[in-house]
Amino acid sequence: MTKLQYLSLTKGERALVNLGDFFKNFGKGFVNFFKSIPNKLLKFWNHTLTAPFKTLARAWSKGSWLVRGNFLVFGLYQITHREIARGILFLLYEVVFIWFFIKTGIPYLAKLGTLGTLSTTSHYMIDPSTGVADGTFTAGDNSFSILLYSLVTIFLLGLFVVLWYLSIRDAKSLHDNICVGRLSKNTQFFKDLVDSKYHTLLLAVPLVGLVAFTVIPVVFMMIVGFTNYDGGYRQTLFDWVGFDNYKLLFSGVGSGGGGVVTIFFKILAWTLLWALIATFTNYFLGMVIALLINKKGIKLKKLWRTILIFTIAVPQFVSLMLINRMLSANGFLTNLFVQAGWIKSQISPFQNVTLARVIIIVINMWVGVPYTMLISSGILMNIPEDLYESARIDGASSFKMYTAITLPYMLFITGPYLLSQFVGNINNFNIIYLLSKGAPSFNLNPNLGYGDPGETDLLITWIYKMSMESGSQSNYAMASTLGVLVFLVIAFFSLIFYGRSNAVKNEGDFS
């Protein structure tokens, strides 16, 4: 379709064309992504995987014996050639890692295949003469510790290999510089840290935190999904079960799953629907309120903003628990709903699926709109007034100025924020758990160990119930399996929408 043909269409027809183009381009992008995988793998093999081996081969064949010494002793060449600080850092990690690997890593890695075989035992006997209990306690294997320490050891081993390579590469580079007469000084290392490598220094601490508090827990959660770790095995032993948890989750009715697969897809559908509605209602309502408050002629602007900020100032826990009480069977709001005829008897509105979901969405708007209003207010104040003035001269209506100036500018600036809000709403634990606790319930068999999922539960609240509220039926392994699926869903939508957002594709337009 040509540009002229597109402009000749009505607004409704243009919307349909744009919607069709979106799905068509999405499909093409999806197909092109898989088509490009072979070329990407080939490029990765030629430029990423083989390059380190070529560097190591050159260092061994063309380097001095001290450069070759770096294959065994980290930082040897640097320490002997006026780069003492850098060499000591390399050597220090090698020494610490070897000590940790021998003392802790090897014993735990040796038990990783079985996750331990020796159970913790306690034997108590009462001395008949004194009546005092005397006992012995024999500490056995702890599968949780074995799995965790093994994972940490593997990560540290990977870092060991990387630093081993960097130590050799750095030694070869230093050797080449010395061969051409460029001598370095020990102080140059510290100067580089606050100059050319300052960004590396700043990113080092958050990178360590990211690995320690995000990457390792996520990988650990994925691994737990292949075990039978549950409430009955918290302090002792558990075993590898392979893909049994995934098979059980998707086995369906009559195959041992007890209808769990059906409930999973129902909760997944509601989670995505909730995230979509909650994100865009808060976003557009917050923007509209910001536009109204910022409009010329509106008085007491600071007062209106202050009133809206009150919902932020009050702890969300307090607000949501109060509303939960007001919506109980004999609560104030429940009585109003009965009088209005929305519910027929004196029961909690959360026992009605549709009403419960509507209430949650409305309460979420009350809690979340002020955040968007504050963000929108700051952005709206930075839109050049000349754009609106030119539009008025051309005879543009207020709605046209909103769709052609305000909305594109807002979407460009807040695109990543909008995505983060969508992801945050997928994992919005507070608003669901504190208001409805997932009610009404699916009444799933409690002996299956899947918690007590309900119609308003999100995947994240279901995971919490499964792991923390099921008592002796707690199922951490299945909760980890669900956690992996939540991670995949979030990653899928994040990569697609972030890559297609104007903030990424047209980042130079507003610079």
Secondary structure, DSSP 4 states (H G I P E B T S, - for coil): --HHHHHTS-HHHHHHHHHHHHHHHHHHHHHHHHHHHHHHHHHHIIIIIHHHHHHHHHHHHHS-HHHHHTTTSTTHHHHTTT-HHHHHHHHHHHHHHHHHIIIIIHHHHHTTTTT--PPPEEEEEE-TTT--EEEEEE----HHHHHHHHHHHHHHHHHHHHHHHHHHHHHHHHHHHHHTT----HHHHHHHHTTTTHHHHHHHHHHHHHIIIIIHHHHHHHHHTTB---GGGSSS---B-TTHHHHHHTS-TTTTSTTHHHHHHHHHHHHHHHHHHHHHHHHHHHHHHHHHHHSTT---HHHHHHHHHHHHHS-HHHHHHHHHHHTSTT-HHHHHHHHHTSSSSSS-GGGSHHHHHHHHHHHHHHHHHHHHHHHHHHHHTTS-HHHHHHHHHTT--HHHHIIIIIHHHHHHHHHHHHHHHHHHHHT-HHHHHHHTTTPSB----GGGS----BTT--HHHHHHHHHHSSGGG--HHHHHHHHHHHHHHHHHHHHHHHHHSHHHHTTTTT-
